[in-house]
Amino acid sequence: MQHYSLPQKLKKIFKIALPSGANSFLDIFVIAISMFFMGRLSDEHIVAIGVGMNFFMLFYTFNAIFYIGTNAQISRFYGAKDREKSNLVFSTLLIGTFFVCIPVLALAFWGYPRFLDWINTGAKARELAGIYLKVVVFSLPAMFLKNIMISALAAIGDTISVFMIRIFTTIICVGLNYVLIFGKFGLPRLEIVGAAYANIIIAYLELIVLLILMLSRSRYLCFRLKFCYEFFKNALKIGTPAGLERLLTLFSLVLTTKFLSGYGDSVLAGSQIGTRIEAFSFMPGFGFMVAAMALMGQSLGANRIEVANDFIKTILKVSSLIMGVLGLIMAIFAVQFSSIFSQESNVLYISKLYLWAVGLSQIPLIWVFVLDGALRGAGITKISLGINALSVWAFRIFPMWLFLHFGFGVEWIFVMIFIETYIRALFFWFAFRTGVWKRPGKTI
């Protein structure tokens, strides 16, 4: 059986991870640009965008279901060299997701005012967040459908196509944000509504370009008007635990936001700035997670368990080195990075504390990303759900609630973020070491 040399492994890993990470960087860059522009208006605008994004992230739950369900199946069939079934999975999930978008959009439109009431920010920030979300929720269908195509391409190792599209749309998005927010070239000054319109325009532009790409008959993956209920059901079976995991994780982030809002808007603004800066570290993190997921699925589909194991261990070593350096940079230059978005001393102090906590826990965080991706690629999503639910809620959220309830300082919130990340990484490593993921073959 063929084994890859280190240069060969690194080439395959980075071929998937670099474009995926760069795509993530561009996504985060666009959000950071919006945050930067909002910071030129007021701290309330920063809070509004941050809270709005927290609500929007809750719908990544549905995205996770179909992303994992698509990727896990197509990567297996791709590894087994079964193009016909790869295309049938792709077409099935794209059609099925189209019909799921409608009730999800209705849920988002109904739910955002109730979410904002629950978060309980200042009156001005709440009003601005409502204005933003009333518009931007209509980008959800485009986000869902793009998600299927991006997942399918990642499953066969083609992340460069999405990256090239994203470069083009990011340039347009930055320009649109600037023009619509501040009212340039004779257009009205729309402020936060302009940011929402820019997001919607770009979401549907990317969807159109991807659809054109995926209708090409010369490509390995090509959309056809075919639907297989078994593949859709299998996607739900694989993806639903991942979706629940994402829901619990994202809701824990939202709950953390609510806890921080109890300390005042300046604390909330500082934490939102910190999270946006930290998000840039998700660039390589997401790339390595996608590489772990795709290479695990492809290797198991080709009945090569040892190759799968070797790939994951190599990804862990390389990603730990990269993320460790990035984490130190984030912690050392916390104030300098934060001052890009705000000059308020209280806001900068909170952002610094947050970046210290996450910067010094980047290595265990990347272990969580990579091992979670590996288990997902193997279709073992229930274990990931159990680990994330137990660790986040028992070792992060519950202690945070106790600290808030008994009047502890906000510093303790960030201490728990730091400690819990290490605990969760240990849980994932123990799960991977058991070998429960060793399920070769085309089916999961």
Secondary structure, DSSP 4 states (H G I P E B T S, - for coil): -----HHHHHHHHHHHHHHHHHHHHHHHHHHHHHHHHHHTT-HHHHHHHHHHHHHHHTTHHHHHHHHHHHHHHHHHHHHTT-HHHHHHHHHHHHHHHHHHHHHHHHHHHHHHHHHHHHHT--HHHHHHHHHHHHHHGGGHHHHHHHHHHHHHHHHTT--HHHHHHHHHHHHHHHHHHHHHHHT-TT----THHHHHHHHHHHHHHHHHHHHHHHT-TTSSS---S---HHHHHHHHHHHHHHHHHHHHHHHHHHHHHHHHHTT-HHHHHHHHHHHHHHGGGHHHHHHHHHHHHHHHHHHHHTT-HHHHHHHHHHHHHHHHHHHHHHHHHHHHTHHHHHTTT---HHHHHHHHHHHHHHHTTHHHHHHHHHHHHHHHHTT-HHHHHHHHHHHHIIIIIHHHHHHHHTT--THHHHHHHHHHHHHHHHHHHHHHHTTTT---SS--
